[in-house]
Amino acid sequence: MVVARENNMLRISALDDAAADVGLAVGLPLANARAICPEVQVYDADETADADALNAIACWCDRFTPLVALDLPHGLFLDIAGCAHLFGGEAAMMNLVSGILTAQGFMVSAAVAGTAVCARTLTRHVHGRIVRDGEEAEAVRPLPISALGADVAVVTGLRRAGLKTIGDVADRAGHEITARFGARFTAMLEQALGKSDAPISPRKPLPDYIVEKRFAEPVATETVISATLSGLAGMLVAAMGKQGKGARRLEARFFRTDGAVRTISVDTGQPVTKAEVIDRLFRERLEALNDPLDPGFGFDLIRLDASRTEIVVQEQRDLDTHVHDRDEISALIDRIAARIGGKRVVVHLPQDTHIPERAVWAGPAQHHLIEAAQAAWPARVEGEPPLRPLRLFERPEQIKVIAEVPDGPPARFVWRRATHAVVRVEGPERVAMEWWRAQGEMLTRDYFRVEDEEGLRFWLYRDGLFDEVEQKEGKPPSPNWFMHGLFA
């Protein structure tokens, strides 16, 4: 049996048939279980491993319906409305799912009902029950109250009141139950009886468009997989084209016969409306995988969906050459992003601030290409050296400086164990910090553009004015100096 800590006490959370035969049950304290059966084998619960296994099963169940929700800690909800006929009906579909999971070593209890709570209630007492619409109350009335999955305190209170079955509770007035046990329990009871319903919360949002290909025999060759993706891309583009939409995010899912699921996704900078573009992006992505796509014993289902789409805006393309240039650049960025990741392909946009390290923001090129093309950067004065260095350090590096006068420019500095003698200097350029954004006290900076004897040019700053340092430290002024960038 498996035990977990609950209310500072070890209780049984799972057991096998042998343990149940000797009188053990879920929820029984470990001490009582050892008293009943001293030779029982005990294992600690691993909640992380259980959650990982449940998520893996949920991914596998996506082959039956895209609407799969977690019913923690050990259950799943599948919304099979409109798709059961693809598998021969509700009974055939339930038997298929249960049979495959049972063959993999899982103990399965399944039920089909009009509401999620009703189906969950049935699985806790019987297996394989199918309840038609309107028959939910009749199906759950004979079941014990514990099958609802309510809190232990609620179940205990109902039993003390002489209400042992769901039917006993259902026969009482609703306001009485609500006043004693709360509206949450009343809502659960009504959903179990089929009087009301609440939608499930799928673990993944439903894609805008889905196309898939099922195989009678599993496929494992790269040629067949690529050809299948190409065919699905054509079907997807045709479906989106009917509504004038293009894909911004695409996801290909490969379902293996052993239950493993592999997912590959690509993003695009502009809405994609051509099948060959989708095909090329996935080829780039497949070739760039660090872990090759392992088919195992083969894939029996390949699915392609567009999880994010946009309406395609028609542009004048005959006379405007900029549109063609932007399309080519966007296509190139998409291909590079498919290989190395979208976060690694960035564009820089100017920001409305005078703080050097905040003056530029790097964003994904796929989403900010047009903004980058239209961005207005400060113009450089003809014949004057640049005000900002070509290379700006992510974090300024502290240096040792010798200045001829306390508030003057540096005459000599030591950076990375090398001493540099200053022969030319420009500055200071005084930059005050943005007090409305700073979490703590920020000192004023004095920036200097300096050149050493070897012609190397640096961008230094003194952190704090002398009166600021003196007021802050309460001792003779000794401001810190930092290296912030290098000029070309």
N, C-alpha and C positions, 0 to 999 in steps of 0.2 A: 504494500500500500504506500501511498504518497501522503506526506503530512506537510502542512503549511502553518505558519504562525498567524493566529487570529486572536485579537484582544489579549495579547501577551500569553497565549496558550497554544500549544501545538495540537492541531485537530486534523482529522483525516480529510483530505481534499480529493482523493481518488483511490480506488481499490479494484481488485480483480474479482472474478467470480468465486475463487476459493476463499478469499477473505469475507465476501458477502455470505457465503454458506455457513460460516461459523458465527454469524451474528454481528459482524462489523458493518458500519454504515458511514456514509459521508457526513462529516460534522461531529463525529464522536471524538472526544479527547483522546490523545495518545495514551495517557495513563490508563484510561478505562479499556482501551483496545488491548494493551499489554496484559491487563488483568484477565480479559476474556481469552486471549490467545497469546501466551508468552513467546511462542516461537515465530510470530509474525515478522516478516522482513519489512523494514521501514526505509523509505527513501525521502530525502528532502525535496520539496517542490522547487522547480527551476522556472520561475515566471518568465524570464527572458527567453528561454528556449521554447516554452509553450507559445509565447506571443509570436516568435519567429516561425514556428511550425504553422500556426493558424494563419499568418499572413501568406505563407507559401501556398497553403491550401486555397486561400481566397484568390490568389493569382491564378491558380489552376482552374478555379471555378469560373473565371472570366470567359472561358471557352463556351460556356452555356448561356450566360447573360452578362452584359456589361454592368448591371446593377447588382453589385455584391456589397453587403455591409457586414461589419464585424459585430457580433453579439458576444462581447467579452464576458467571461474569460475563455469560453470553450465553444462558442457557437458562431454560426454564419446565417445571414439572411440572404436569400436569392429571390429577386423579383423576376418570376418566369412568365409574367403576363405577356402574351403575344409571341413567345418563342418556344413554348412547350411542344407545339405541333412539329417543330423541326426535328424533334427527337422521338417522335412516335406517341406523343401524349404525355400527360402529367405522370402517370404511373410508370411508363417506360423511362421517362427522364429521371425520376427519383430512383428507380432501380439501377439505372446506369451510373449515376453519381455515387450512390451508396456502394454498389458493387466494386467500383474501381478503388474507392478509398478503403474499403474493407480488405481488398487484395493487397493493399500496401501496408496493412498492419494496423489500421485505425479502427476503433469501435465507433460505429455510426448509428445515430438515431435520427430519422428524417420524417417529416410530415409536410403535407400541402394543405393550406387553408387560405381563406380570403383575407385574413389579417395576420400580421407578423407575430403578434403576441399569442394568437390562437395556435399557430403552427408551433411556436416555441413551447407552449404549454403541453401540447400533445407529445412532443419529442421527449419530454421528461417523464413520460409514463408509458407510452406505446411507441412502436416503430412502424412506419409504412402506412400510416393512416392518411387518407385523402378526404377532406371535408369540402362539400359543395357549398356554394354561396347560400347563406340563410340557414345553414345547419350547424353553425359554430357553437351556439348555446347548447344544443343537444349533445354535441360531441364532448364538451368540456365539463358539463355539469357533474358527471359521476367522479371526476378526478379529485384527488386530495388538494387541499389549499396550497400545499408546498409546491405543487407543480407550476403555480403561477410565477414562482421566482421572486416573491416579495421578501422584504426584510424579515429576519428571524423574529424580531419583536412583534411584527404584525401577525405573522403566522401563529406565534404563541398566544397572542391576545385573542385571535379568532377561535382557537381551539379551547381556550378557557371559557369563552362565551358559548361553547357548545356547537360551533360552526366548523364542521370537519371537511366538508366538500365544497367545491366551487358552487354547486347548486344551492347549498344551504346559504351561502353568502348572497347569491343572486336573488334569493327569495326575500331578503330583507330590503327595507326601503333604502334608496340610494343616499338620502340625506343622513340617515343614521350611520351608515358605514363611513361616509365622508367626515362626519363630526368626530367619530372615534379614531379613524385610522388615516385620515387625510385624503385630499383630492387626488394625489398621485396614485394611491392604491385603487381608488374608484375608477380613474381613467384606465388603469391597467385591466381591471376587471371588465369594464365595458368593451375594451378591445378584444379581450379573450372571448367574450360572448358574441362578438360580431356586431355590437350595437354602434360602435364607432371605430375609426381607424386612424392611424398616424403613419405617414410615409417613412420608409427607412432612410438612413443617411449613408449613401454609397461611399465606399472608401476612396473612390475616384470619380470625378465629375464625368458625366456622360459626354462623349465626343460629339462634335457637330455632325460628322459623317463617318460611317464605318463600312468597310468592304472586307471580305474575307474569302479564303479558299480552303475547303476541307478536302482531305485526301483519303481515299479508300485504303491505300497503302502508304505508310510513312515515307517521306522523301528525305534524303540526306546529302545529295550532291549539290554543289554550289551552282551548277548550271540551272538546275530545276528551281532552286530557291530564287536566283536572280530573275529568271523568266517569270516566276510567279509574282514577284514584286513589281515587275514591269507591267504585267497584266492588271494587277490590282491598282497600280497608279493610273492607268487609263480609265478604269471604272470609277475611281475616286474623282478624277478630273471631270468626267462626264456628269457625275452626280452634282458636283459643285457648280458646274457651268450652267445647269438648268436654273439656278437661282442667282447667277452672276457673282459667285464668290470664289475666292482663292484661299489657299492654305497658308497659314503663317507658322503653324507648328504641326509636324507630322510624327506619327509614332507607329513603328512596325513591331508586332509581337509574334514570337515564334513559340508555339506550344509543342513540347516534346511528349513522346508517348509515355515517358516515365513520370510525368507530372511537372517537370521543370519548365519554367517560362523565361524566355529571354526577351528583353525589350530594348529597342534602339530608337532614339528620337533625334530629330533634326529641326532646327529653327530656320526661318527665312526672313530676310530683310524686307521683302515686298511680297504681296500675295502671289502665290504660285498657281498658274493656270495651265501648265504644260506638263504632260506625263513624262516627257524625256528629262525635264529638269528634276522632277522628283526621283526618277530612276538614277540620275547621275549623282544626286546628293546622297542617296543611300549607298551607292557603290563606294563613294568616298568614305562614308562612315564605316562601312564594313571593312574596308582595307586598312583603316586606321585603328581598329580595335586592338587593344593590348591583349585582351583575352579573346582568341578567335571564337567565332560562333560554333560551338560544339553541338552537332545535331544528335549525339548519342545514338539511340536506335532509330532516330528519324523524327521529323516533325509531321504531325497529322493535321495541323491547323496553322495557317499563316494569316494574320490580320493586319490591315493597314487602316489607320484612322486619322482624321484631321481634327485634333483637339481644339484648335483655335483657327478661326477663319475670319476673313474680312471681305466686304463688298469691293469688287474690283472697280477702280475709278479709271475710266477711259481717258487717255491723254492724247494730245496732238503729237504724233510721232513722225510725220512726214517732213516738217520744216524745222522742228526744234531738235537740234543736235544734242542739247544737254540731256534730253530724256534718254537718248540712246546711250550716252556716256554713263549716266546714272544706272541704267539697267545693267550694263556690263560690269561696273564696279560692284553693284549689289550681288550679281551672280558670282563674281570672284570671292567676295567676302563670305557668301553662303558656303562655297566649296571649302574655303580655308577653315571656317568655323566648324564644318562637319568633320574635318580631320582632327583639329586640335582643340575644339571647344569654343563656344560662342563668347565666353568670358575672356578669352585670350586675344580676341580681335577687337580692339578698342579705337575710338576716336576721341579727340580732346576738344572740349568746349570751354570757352571763356566764362568766368564767373564774376559777378559784380562785387568784387572785394579787392582791397589793396594789400591783403596779407599774401605774401608770395606763395606759400605752400597751399593756399586755397584758391588761387587765381585761375587754376585749370582743373577741370573735372574730366576724368576718363570714364567713358561709358561704352557699353556694347555697340559695336559698329552696326550690327544688324538693325538696331532699333533707333539709332540716332544719326544715320547717314545724311539725311536731308538737313537736319539741324546743323551738322558739322559743315556741310557745303555752304550754308547761308550764314554761318557765324561771322561776326565782325570782330576782328582782332585789332589791337592797338597798332597804328601804323608806325613804322620805324622812320626816324628823321634821317634824311639823306645826308651822308657824309659824317654822321655821328656814330660812335660805337653803340652797341646794343645796351639797353638799360638792364636787361635781365640775362643771366647766363644761359648757355646752351644746355648745360646739364645742371639740374637742381637736385640736391641730395634729398632722399626721402626723410632722413633725420639729420639735422645739422650736427656736425662733429666739433666737439670742443677743442680749442687750440690755446696755446700759450702765446701771449702778445706782449711786446715791449713797445711802449709809446713814448714819444719825446715829451708830450704834455698830457696831463691826466685825461682831458676830454678830446684829445687830438687823434689823428689817424695812426695806424700801427707803423712802426719803423722796422720791426723785425717780428717774425712769428715762427712757431714750431708746430708743424702739422705732420702727423704720422711719422714721428721721430726724425723728420727732416727740417732743417732750419732754412728759412727764406728771408732774404734781405729785400725790403721794399724800395723800389727806385721810382715808381710813379703811383699816384693815388688820386682818386676822385671821390668826393663825398664830404660830409655824410648825407645820406638820404634817410631822413627820419621817418619811421613807420610806427604809428601808435596802434596798439592792439584793439580789437573789437570787444570792448568791455561787456556789451550786451550778449555776446556769445560765449565768453570765457567763463569757465566754472570757478576758477580761482583768480588770484591777482596776476596780471600779465604786465611785464615790463616793456617799456618803449625800446625799440631797436634803432640803432644807427648803423646803416649799411655803408660799406666802402668798396669801391672797385680798385683793386691794387694789382701791380705788376712787379714781379721780382727780377733779379739780375739775369735770369735765363730767358726772360720774355714770357713766362707763364703768367696768366691772369686769373685772379681769384675774386670771389665775392664773399666778403666777411661782414660780420656785424657784431657790435657790442650790445650785450643784452642788459639794457637798463641804463638810464641816466645816473649820474653820480648822486644826485639828491634822492632818486628812487632807491638806489642800492643802500644809501646811508640810512634812510628812513625804514627800510625793510629789515636790514641786518643789525642796525644799531652799533655799527663799528665803522672804521675808516673805509671809504669807498674802494672796492676792488671788484669791478664788474667782470663778468665772464665774457669770453669771446668765442665765436663759433664760425666754422667754415660751412657756408650754405650752398655754394655752387662753383662751377668752373666755366670760364669763357673759352670759346674756341681758340 
